[in-house]
Amino acid sequence: MQLPANQLSNHLQRGFKNLYTVHGDEPLLQQEALDAIRAHARTLGYTERTSHTVAGAHFDWSEVLAAGGSLSLFADKQIVEIRIPSGKPGKDGSVALQQLAEASQGNDSTLTIVLLPRLDKMTKSGAWFSALESYGITIQVDPVERNALPQWIAQRLGAQGQRVAAGEEGQRTLQFFADRVEGNLLAAHQEIQKLGLLFPADAHDGVLSLEQVESAVLNVARYDVFKLSEAVLAGQAGRVQRMLDGLQAEGEAEVLVHYTLAEDIRALKRVKDAMGQGRPLPMALRENRIWGAKERLFERVLPKLSERTLAELLQSAHVVDGIVKGLKQPDWPSSGWQALHRLALQVCALCAGQTKAAPAGGPRR
């Protein structure tokens, strides 16, 4: 059975299974889910724990099967944890996981927990994952997206007796906090805990001012080029500039950032051309393998972009391709990162519905 991560606590209070699978790419939330299951299991007498990490194609599953099927020597009940960092158990692992899933039924002496990274649709349709889902509880741990991050921060502050001021000031405080920790949820958690130590709720009535947050929260944001793509298409100019500065500071390759921006422009042009040939927008998006969050962004921005505008953007992308590879171009910055800023803000402004792109500039300092 699938269970949303935010319902795990209520589930544990209502009942308990002998098999849990936690999968996702957010380490903090995955660890918290694991800790919650362990803590509840200890209250039920599961006092011994063994852990197995599946590494390599020749991993010996017999030890895992033996642990899952044996009684503990030192306790009535035991926890068997199986970590599969690659998300690919292999042929032998697939068989072993199905056996463990079936054996979990009626085996109250062993709690089995399987830990996996984020899985694609094909992997989740495999026989071994289907068995884990059928016989136990599967919990998908999703990242906290940027638009949900302020509320997530507010909830975490509330859990330790703190809150931001009401109204616009509080919203500015949460937005500032989110900008500082975007893409780094573990660090966000640590910064929230730090605020609890610096400004105890009983000493300040639990209300945090913008000045207190600004003075305490470090800039620990981490960005990736795929989130940059979404921010550009969403027309979020300020966020785009912060992300480009962050990617540059982290040593990301200019050519990878350019490829991401250029690929979006090419995809917009292909979909627009398909629509010009009479294809409905949903069909054109499917044919060009545009789906998920990007599908919604394409649906919003394509009506704002003419064929001529897209042709101009494609030419700009071609120019910047040369710049990041060391070529000089008239009327363009010589720095690759400055050229990427100009291209990204050009696309961003048009996606936001502005008739002219924002003025080009170098990285903000």
Residue, then its C-alpha position, 0 to 999 in steps of 0.5 A: m500500500q502507498l502511504p504519503a510521507n506526511q501521513l506516516s505518524n498517523h499511520l503508526q498510531r493506528g497500526f503497524k506493518n512488518l514491511y516498510t519501503v521508503h524511497g526518494d532523494e531527500p535524505l533528511l525526510q527519508q531519515e526522519a521517516l526511518d527514525a519514526i518507524r524505528a522509534h515506534a518499533r522499539t515501543l513494540g519490542y523490536t530491540e535488535r537491528t541489523s543493516h545490509t547495504v546492497a553493493g555491486a551486481h554480485f551481492d550475496w542475498s543469502e545473508v539478508l534472507a537468513a536474517g529475515g527468516s531467523l529469530s533473534l538470539f538476544a531479543d524477541k523481535q528484530i529490525v532488518e534494514i536493507r539499503i539499495p543505494s542504486g535502486k537496482p537490486g538485480k535479478d537475484g535481489s528481485v527474487a530475494l525481495q519478493q521472498l522477503a515480502e511474502a515472508s513478512q506476512g504473519n512474521d511478527s518477530t521481524l520488521t523489514i525496512v527497505l531504503l531506496p533512492r528515487l525510482d522511475k516509473m519503470t522500476k516501480s512497475g517491476a515485480w519486486f517493487s510491486a511485491l513490496e507494495s502489495y505486502g507492506i507499506t511504501i512511502q515516497v519521500d519527495p523534495v520540498e519544492r521552492n514554492a512550498l518551502p516557506q510553509w515548510i519552514a513555518q511548520r518546522l518553526g512552529a514545532q519548536g514553539q517559534r513563528v514569524a510575525a504576522g502579515e507582510e513582514g512575516q512573509r518577507t521573513l519566510q521568503f528570505f529564509a527560503d532563498r537562503v536554504e533552497g535546495n539544501l533541506l538538511a541545512a535548512h533543518q539545521e538553521i531552524q534548529k539554530l534559531g531555536l537555540l539562539f532565540p528560545a521561544d520562552a524568552h521572545d514569545g516565540v516570534l522571530s523578526l526579519e532582523q533576527v533571521e537575517s543575522a542568524v541564517l547562513n546562505v546554504a542554498r544549493y542549486d541544480v541546472f534542472k531547477l534553473s530551467e523551471a525558474v527561467l520558464a516561470g519568469q522568476a528573474g530574481r531567483v534565476q540570478r541567485m541560482l546562476d550566481g550559486l551555480q558559478a560559485e559551486g563550480e558548475a560547468e558553463v557548457l552544462v548550464h548553456y545546454t539546459l537553457a538552449e534545450d528549453i529554447r529548442a523544445l519551445k521552438r519544436v512545440k511551437d512549430a508542431m502547433g503551427q502544423g496543426r497539432p493540438l498543444p497536448m499532442a505536441l508536448r507529448e511528441n516532444r517528451i515534455w511532461g510534469a512541471k515543465e509541461r505546465l510551464f510550457e502550456r503557460v508560456l507558449p501563447k506569449l512567444s511568437e515564432r519570430t521571438l523563438a527564432e531570435l532566442l534560438q540565435s541568442a543561444h547559438v551565440v552564447d554557445g560560442i562564448v562559453k567555448g571561448l569565442k568572442q561575439p560583438d555586442w555580447p559579454s566576453s565572460g561565459w557566465q555574464a553571457l549566460h545571465r543575459l540569455a537566461l534573463q532574456v528568456c525569463a523576461l519573455c516567459a514572464g510576459q514582458t515585451k522586452a527582455a530585462p537588461a543584461g548584466g553580469p553576475r550579482r555580487 
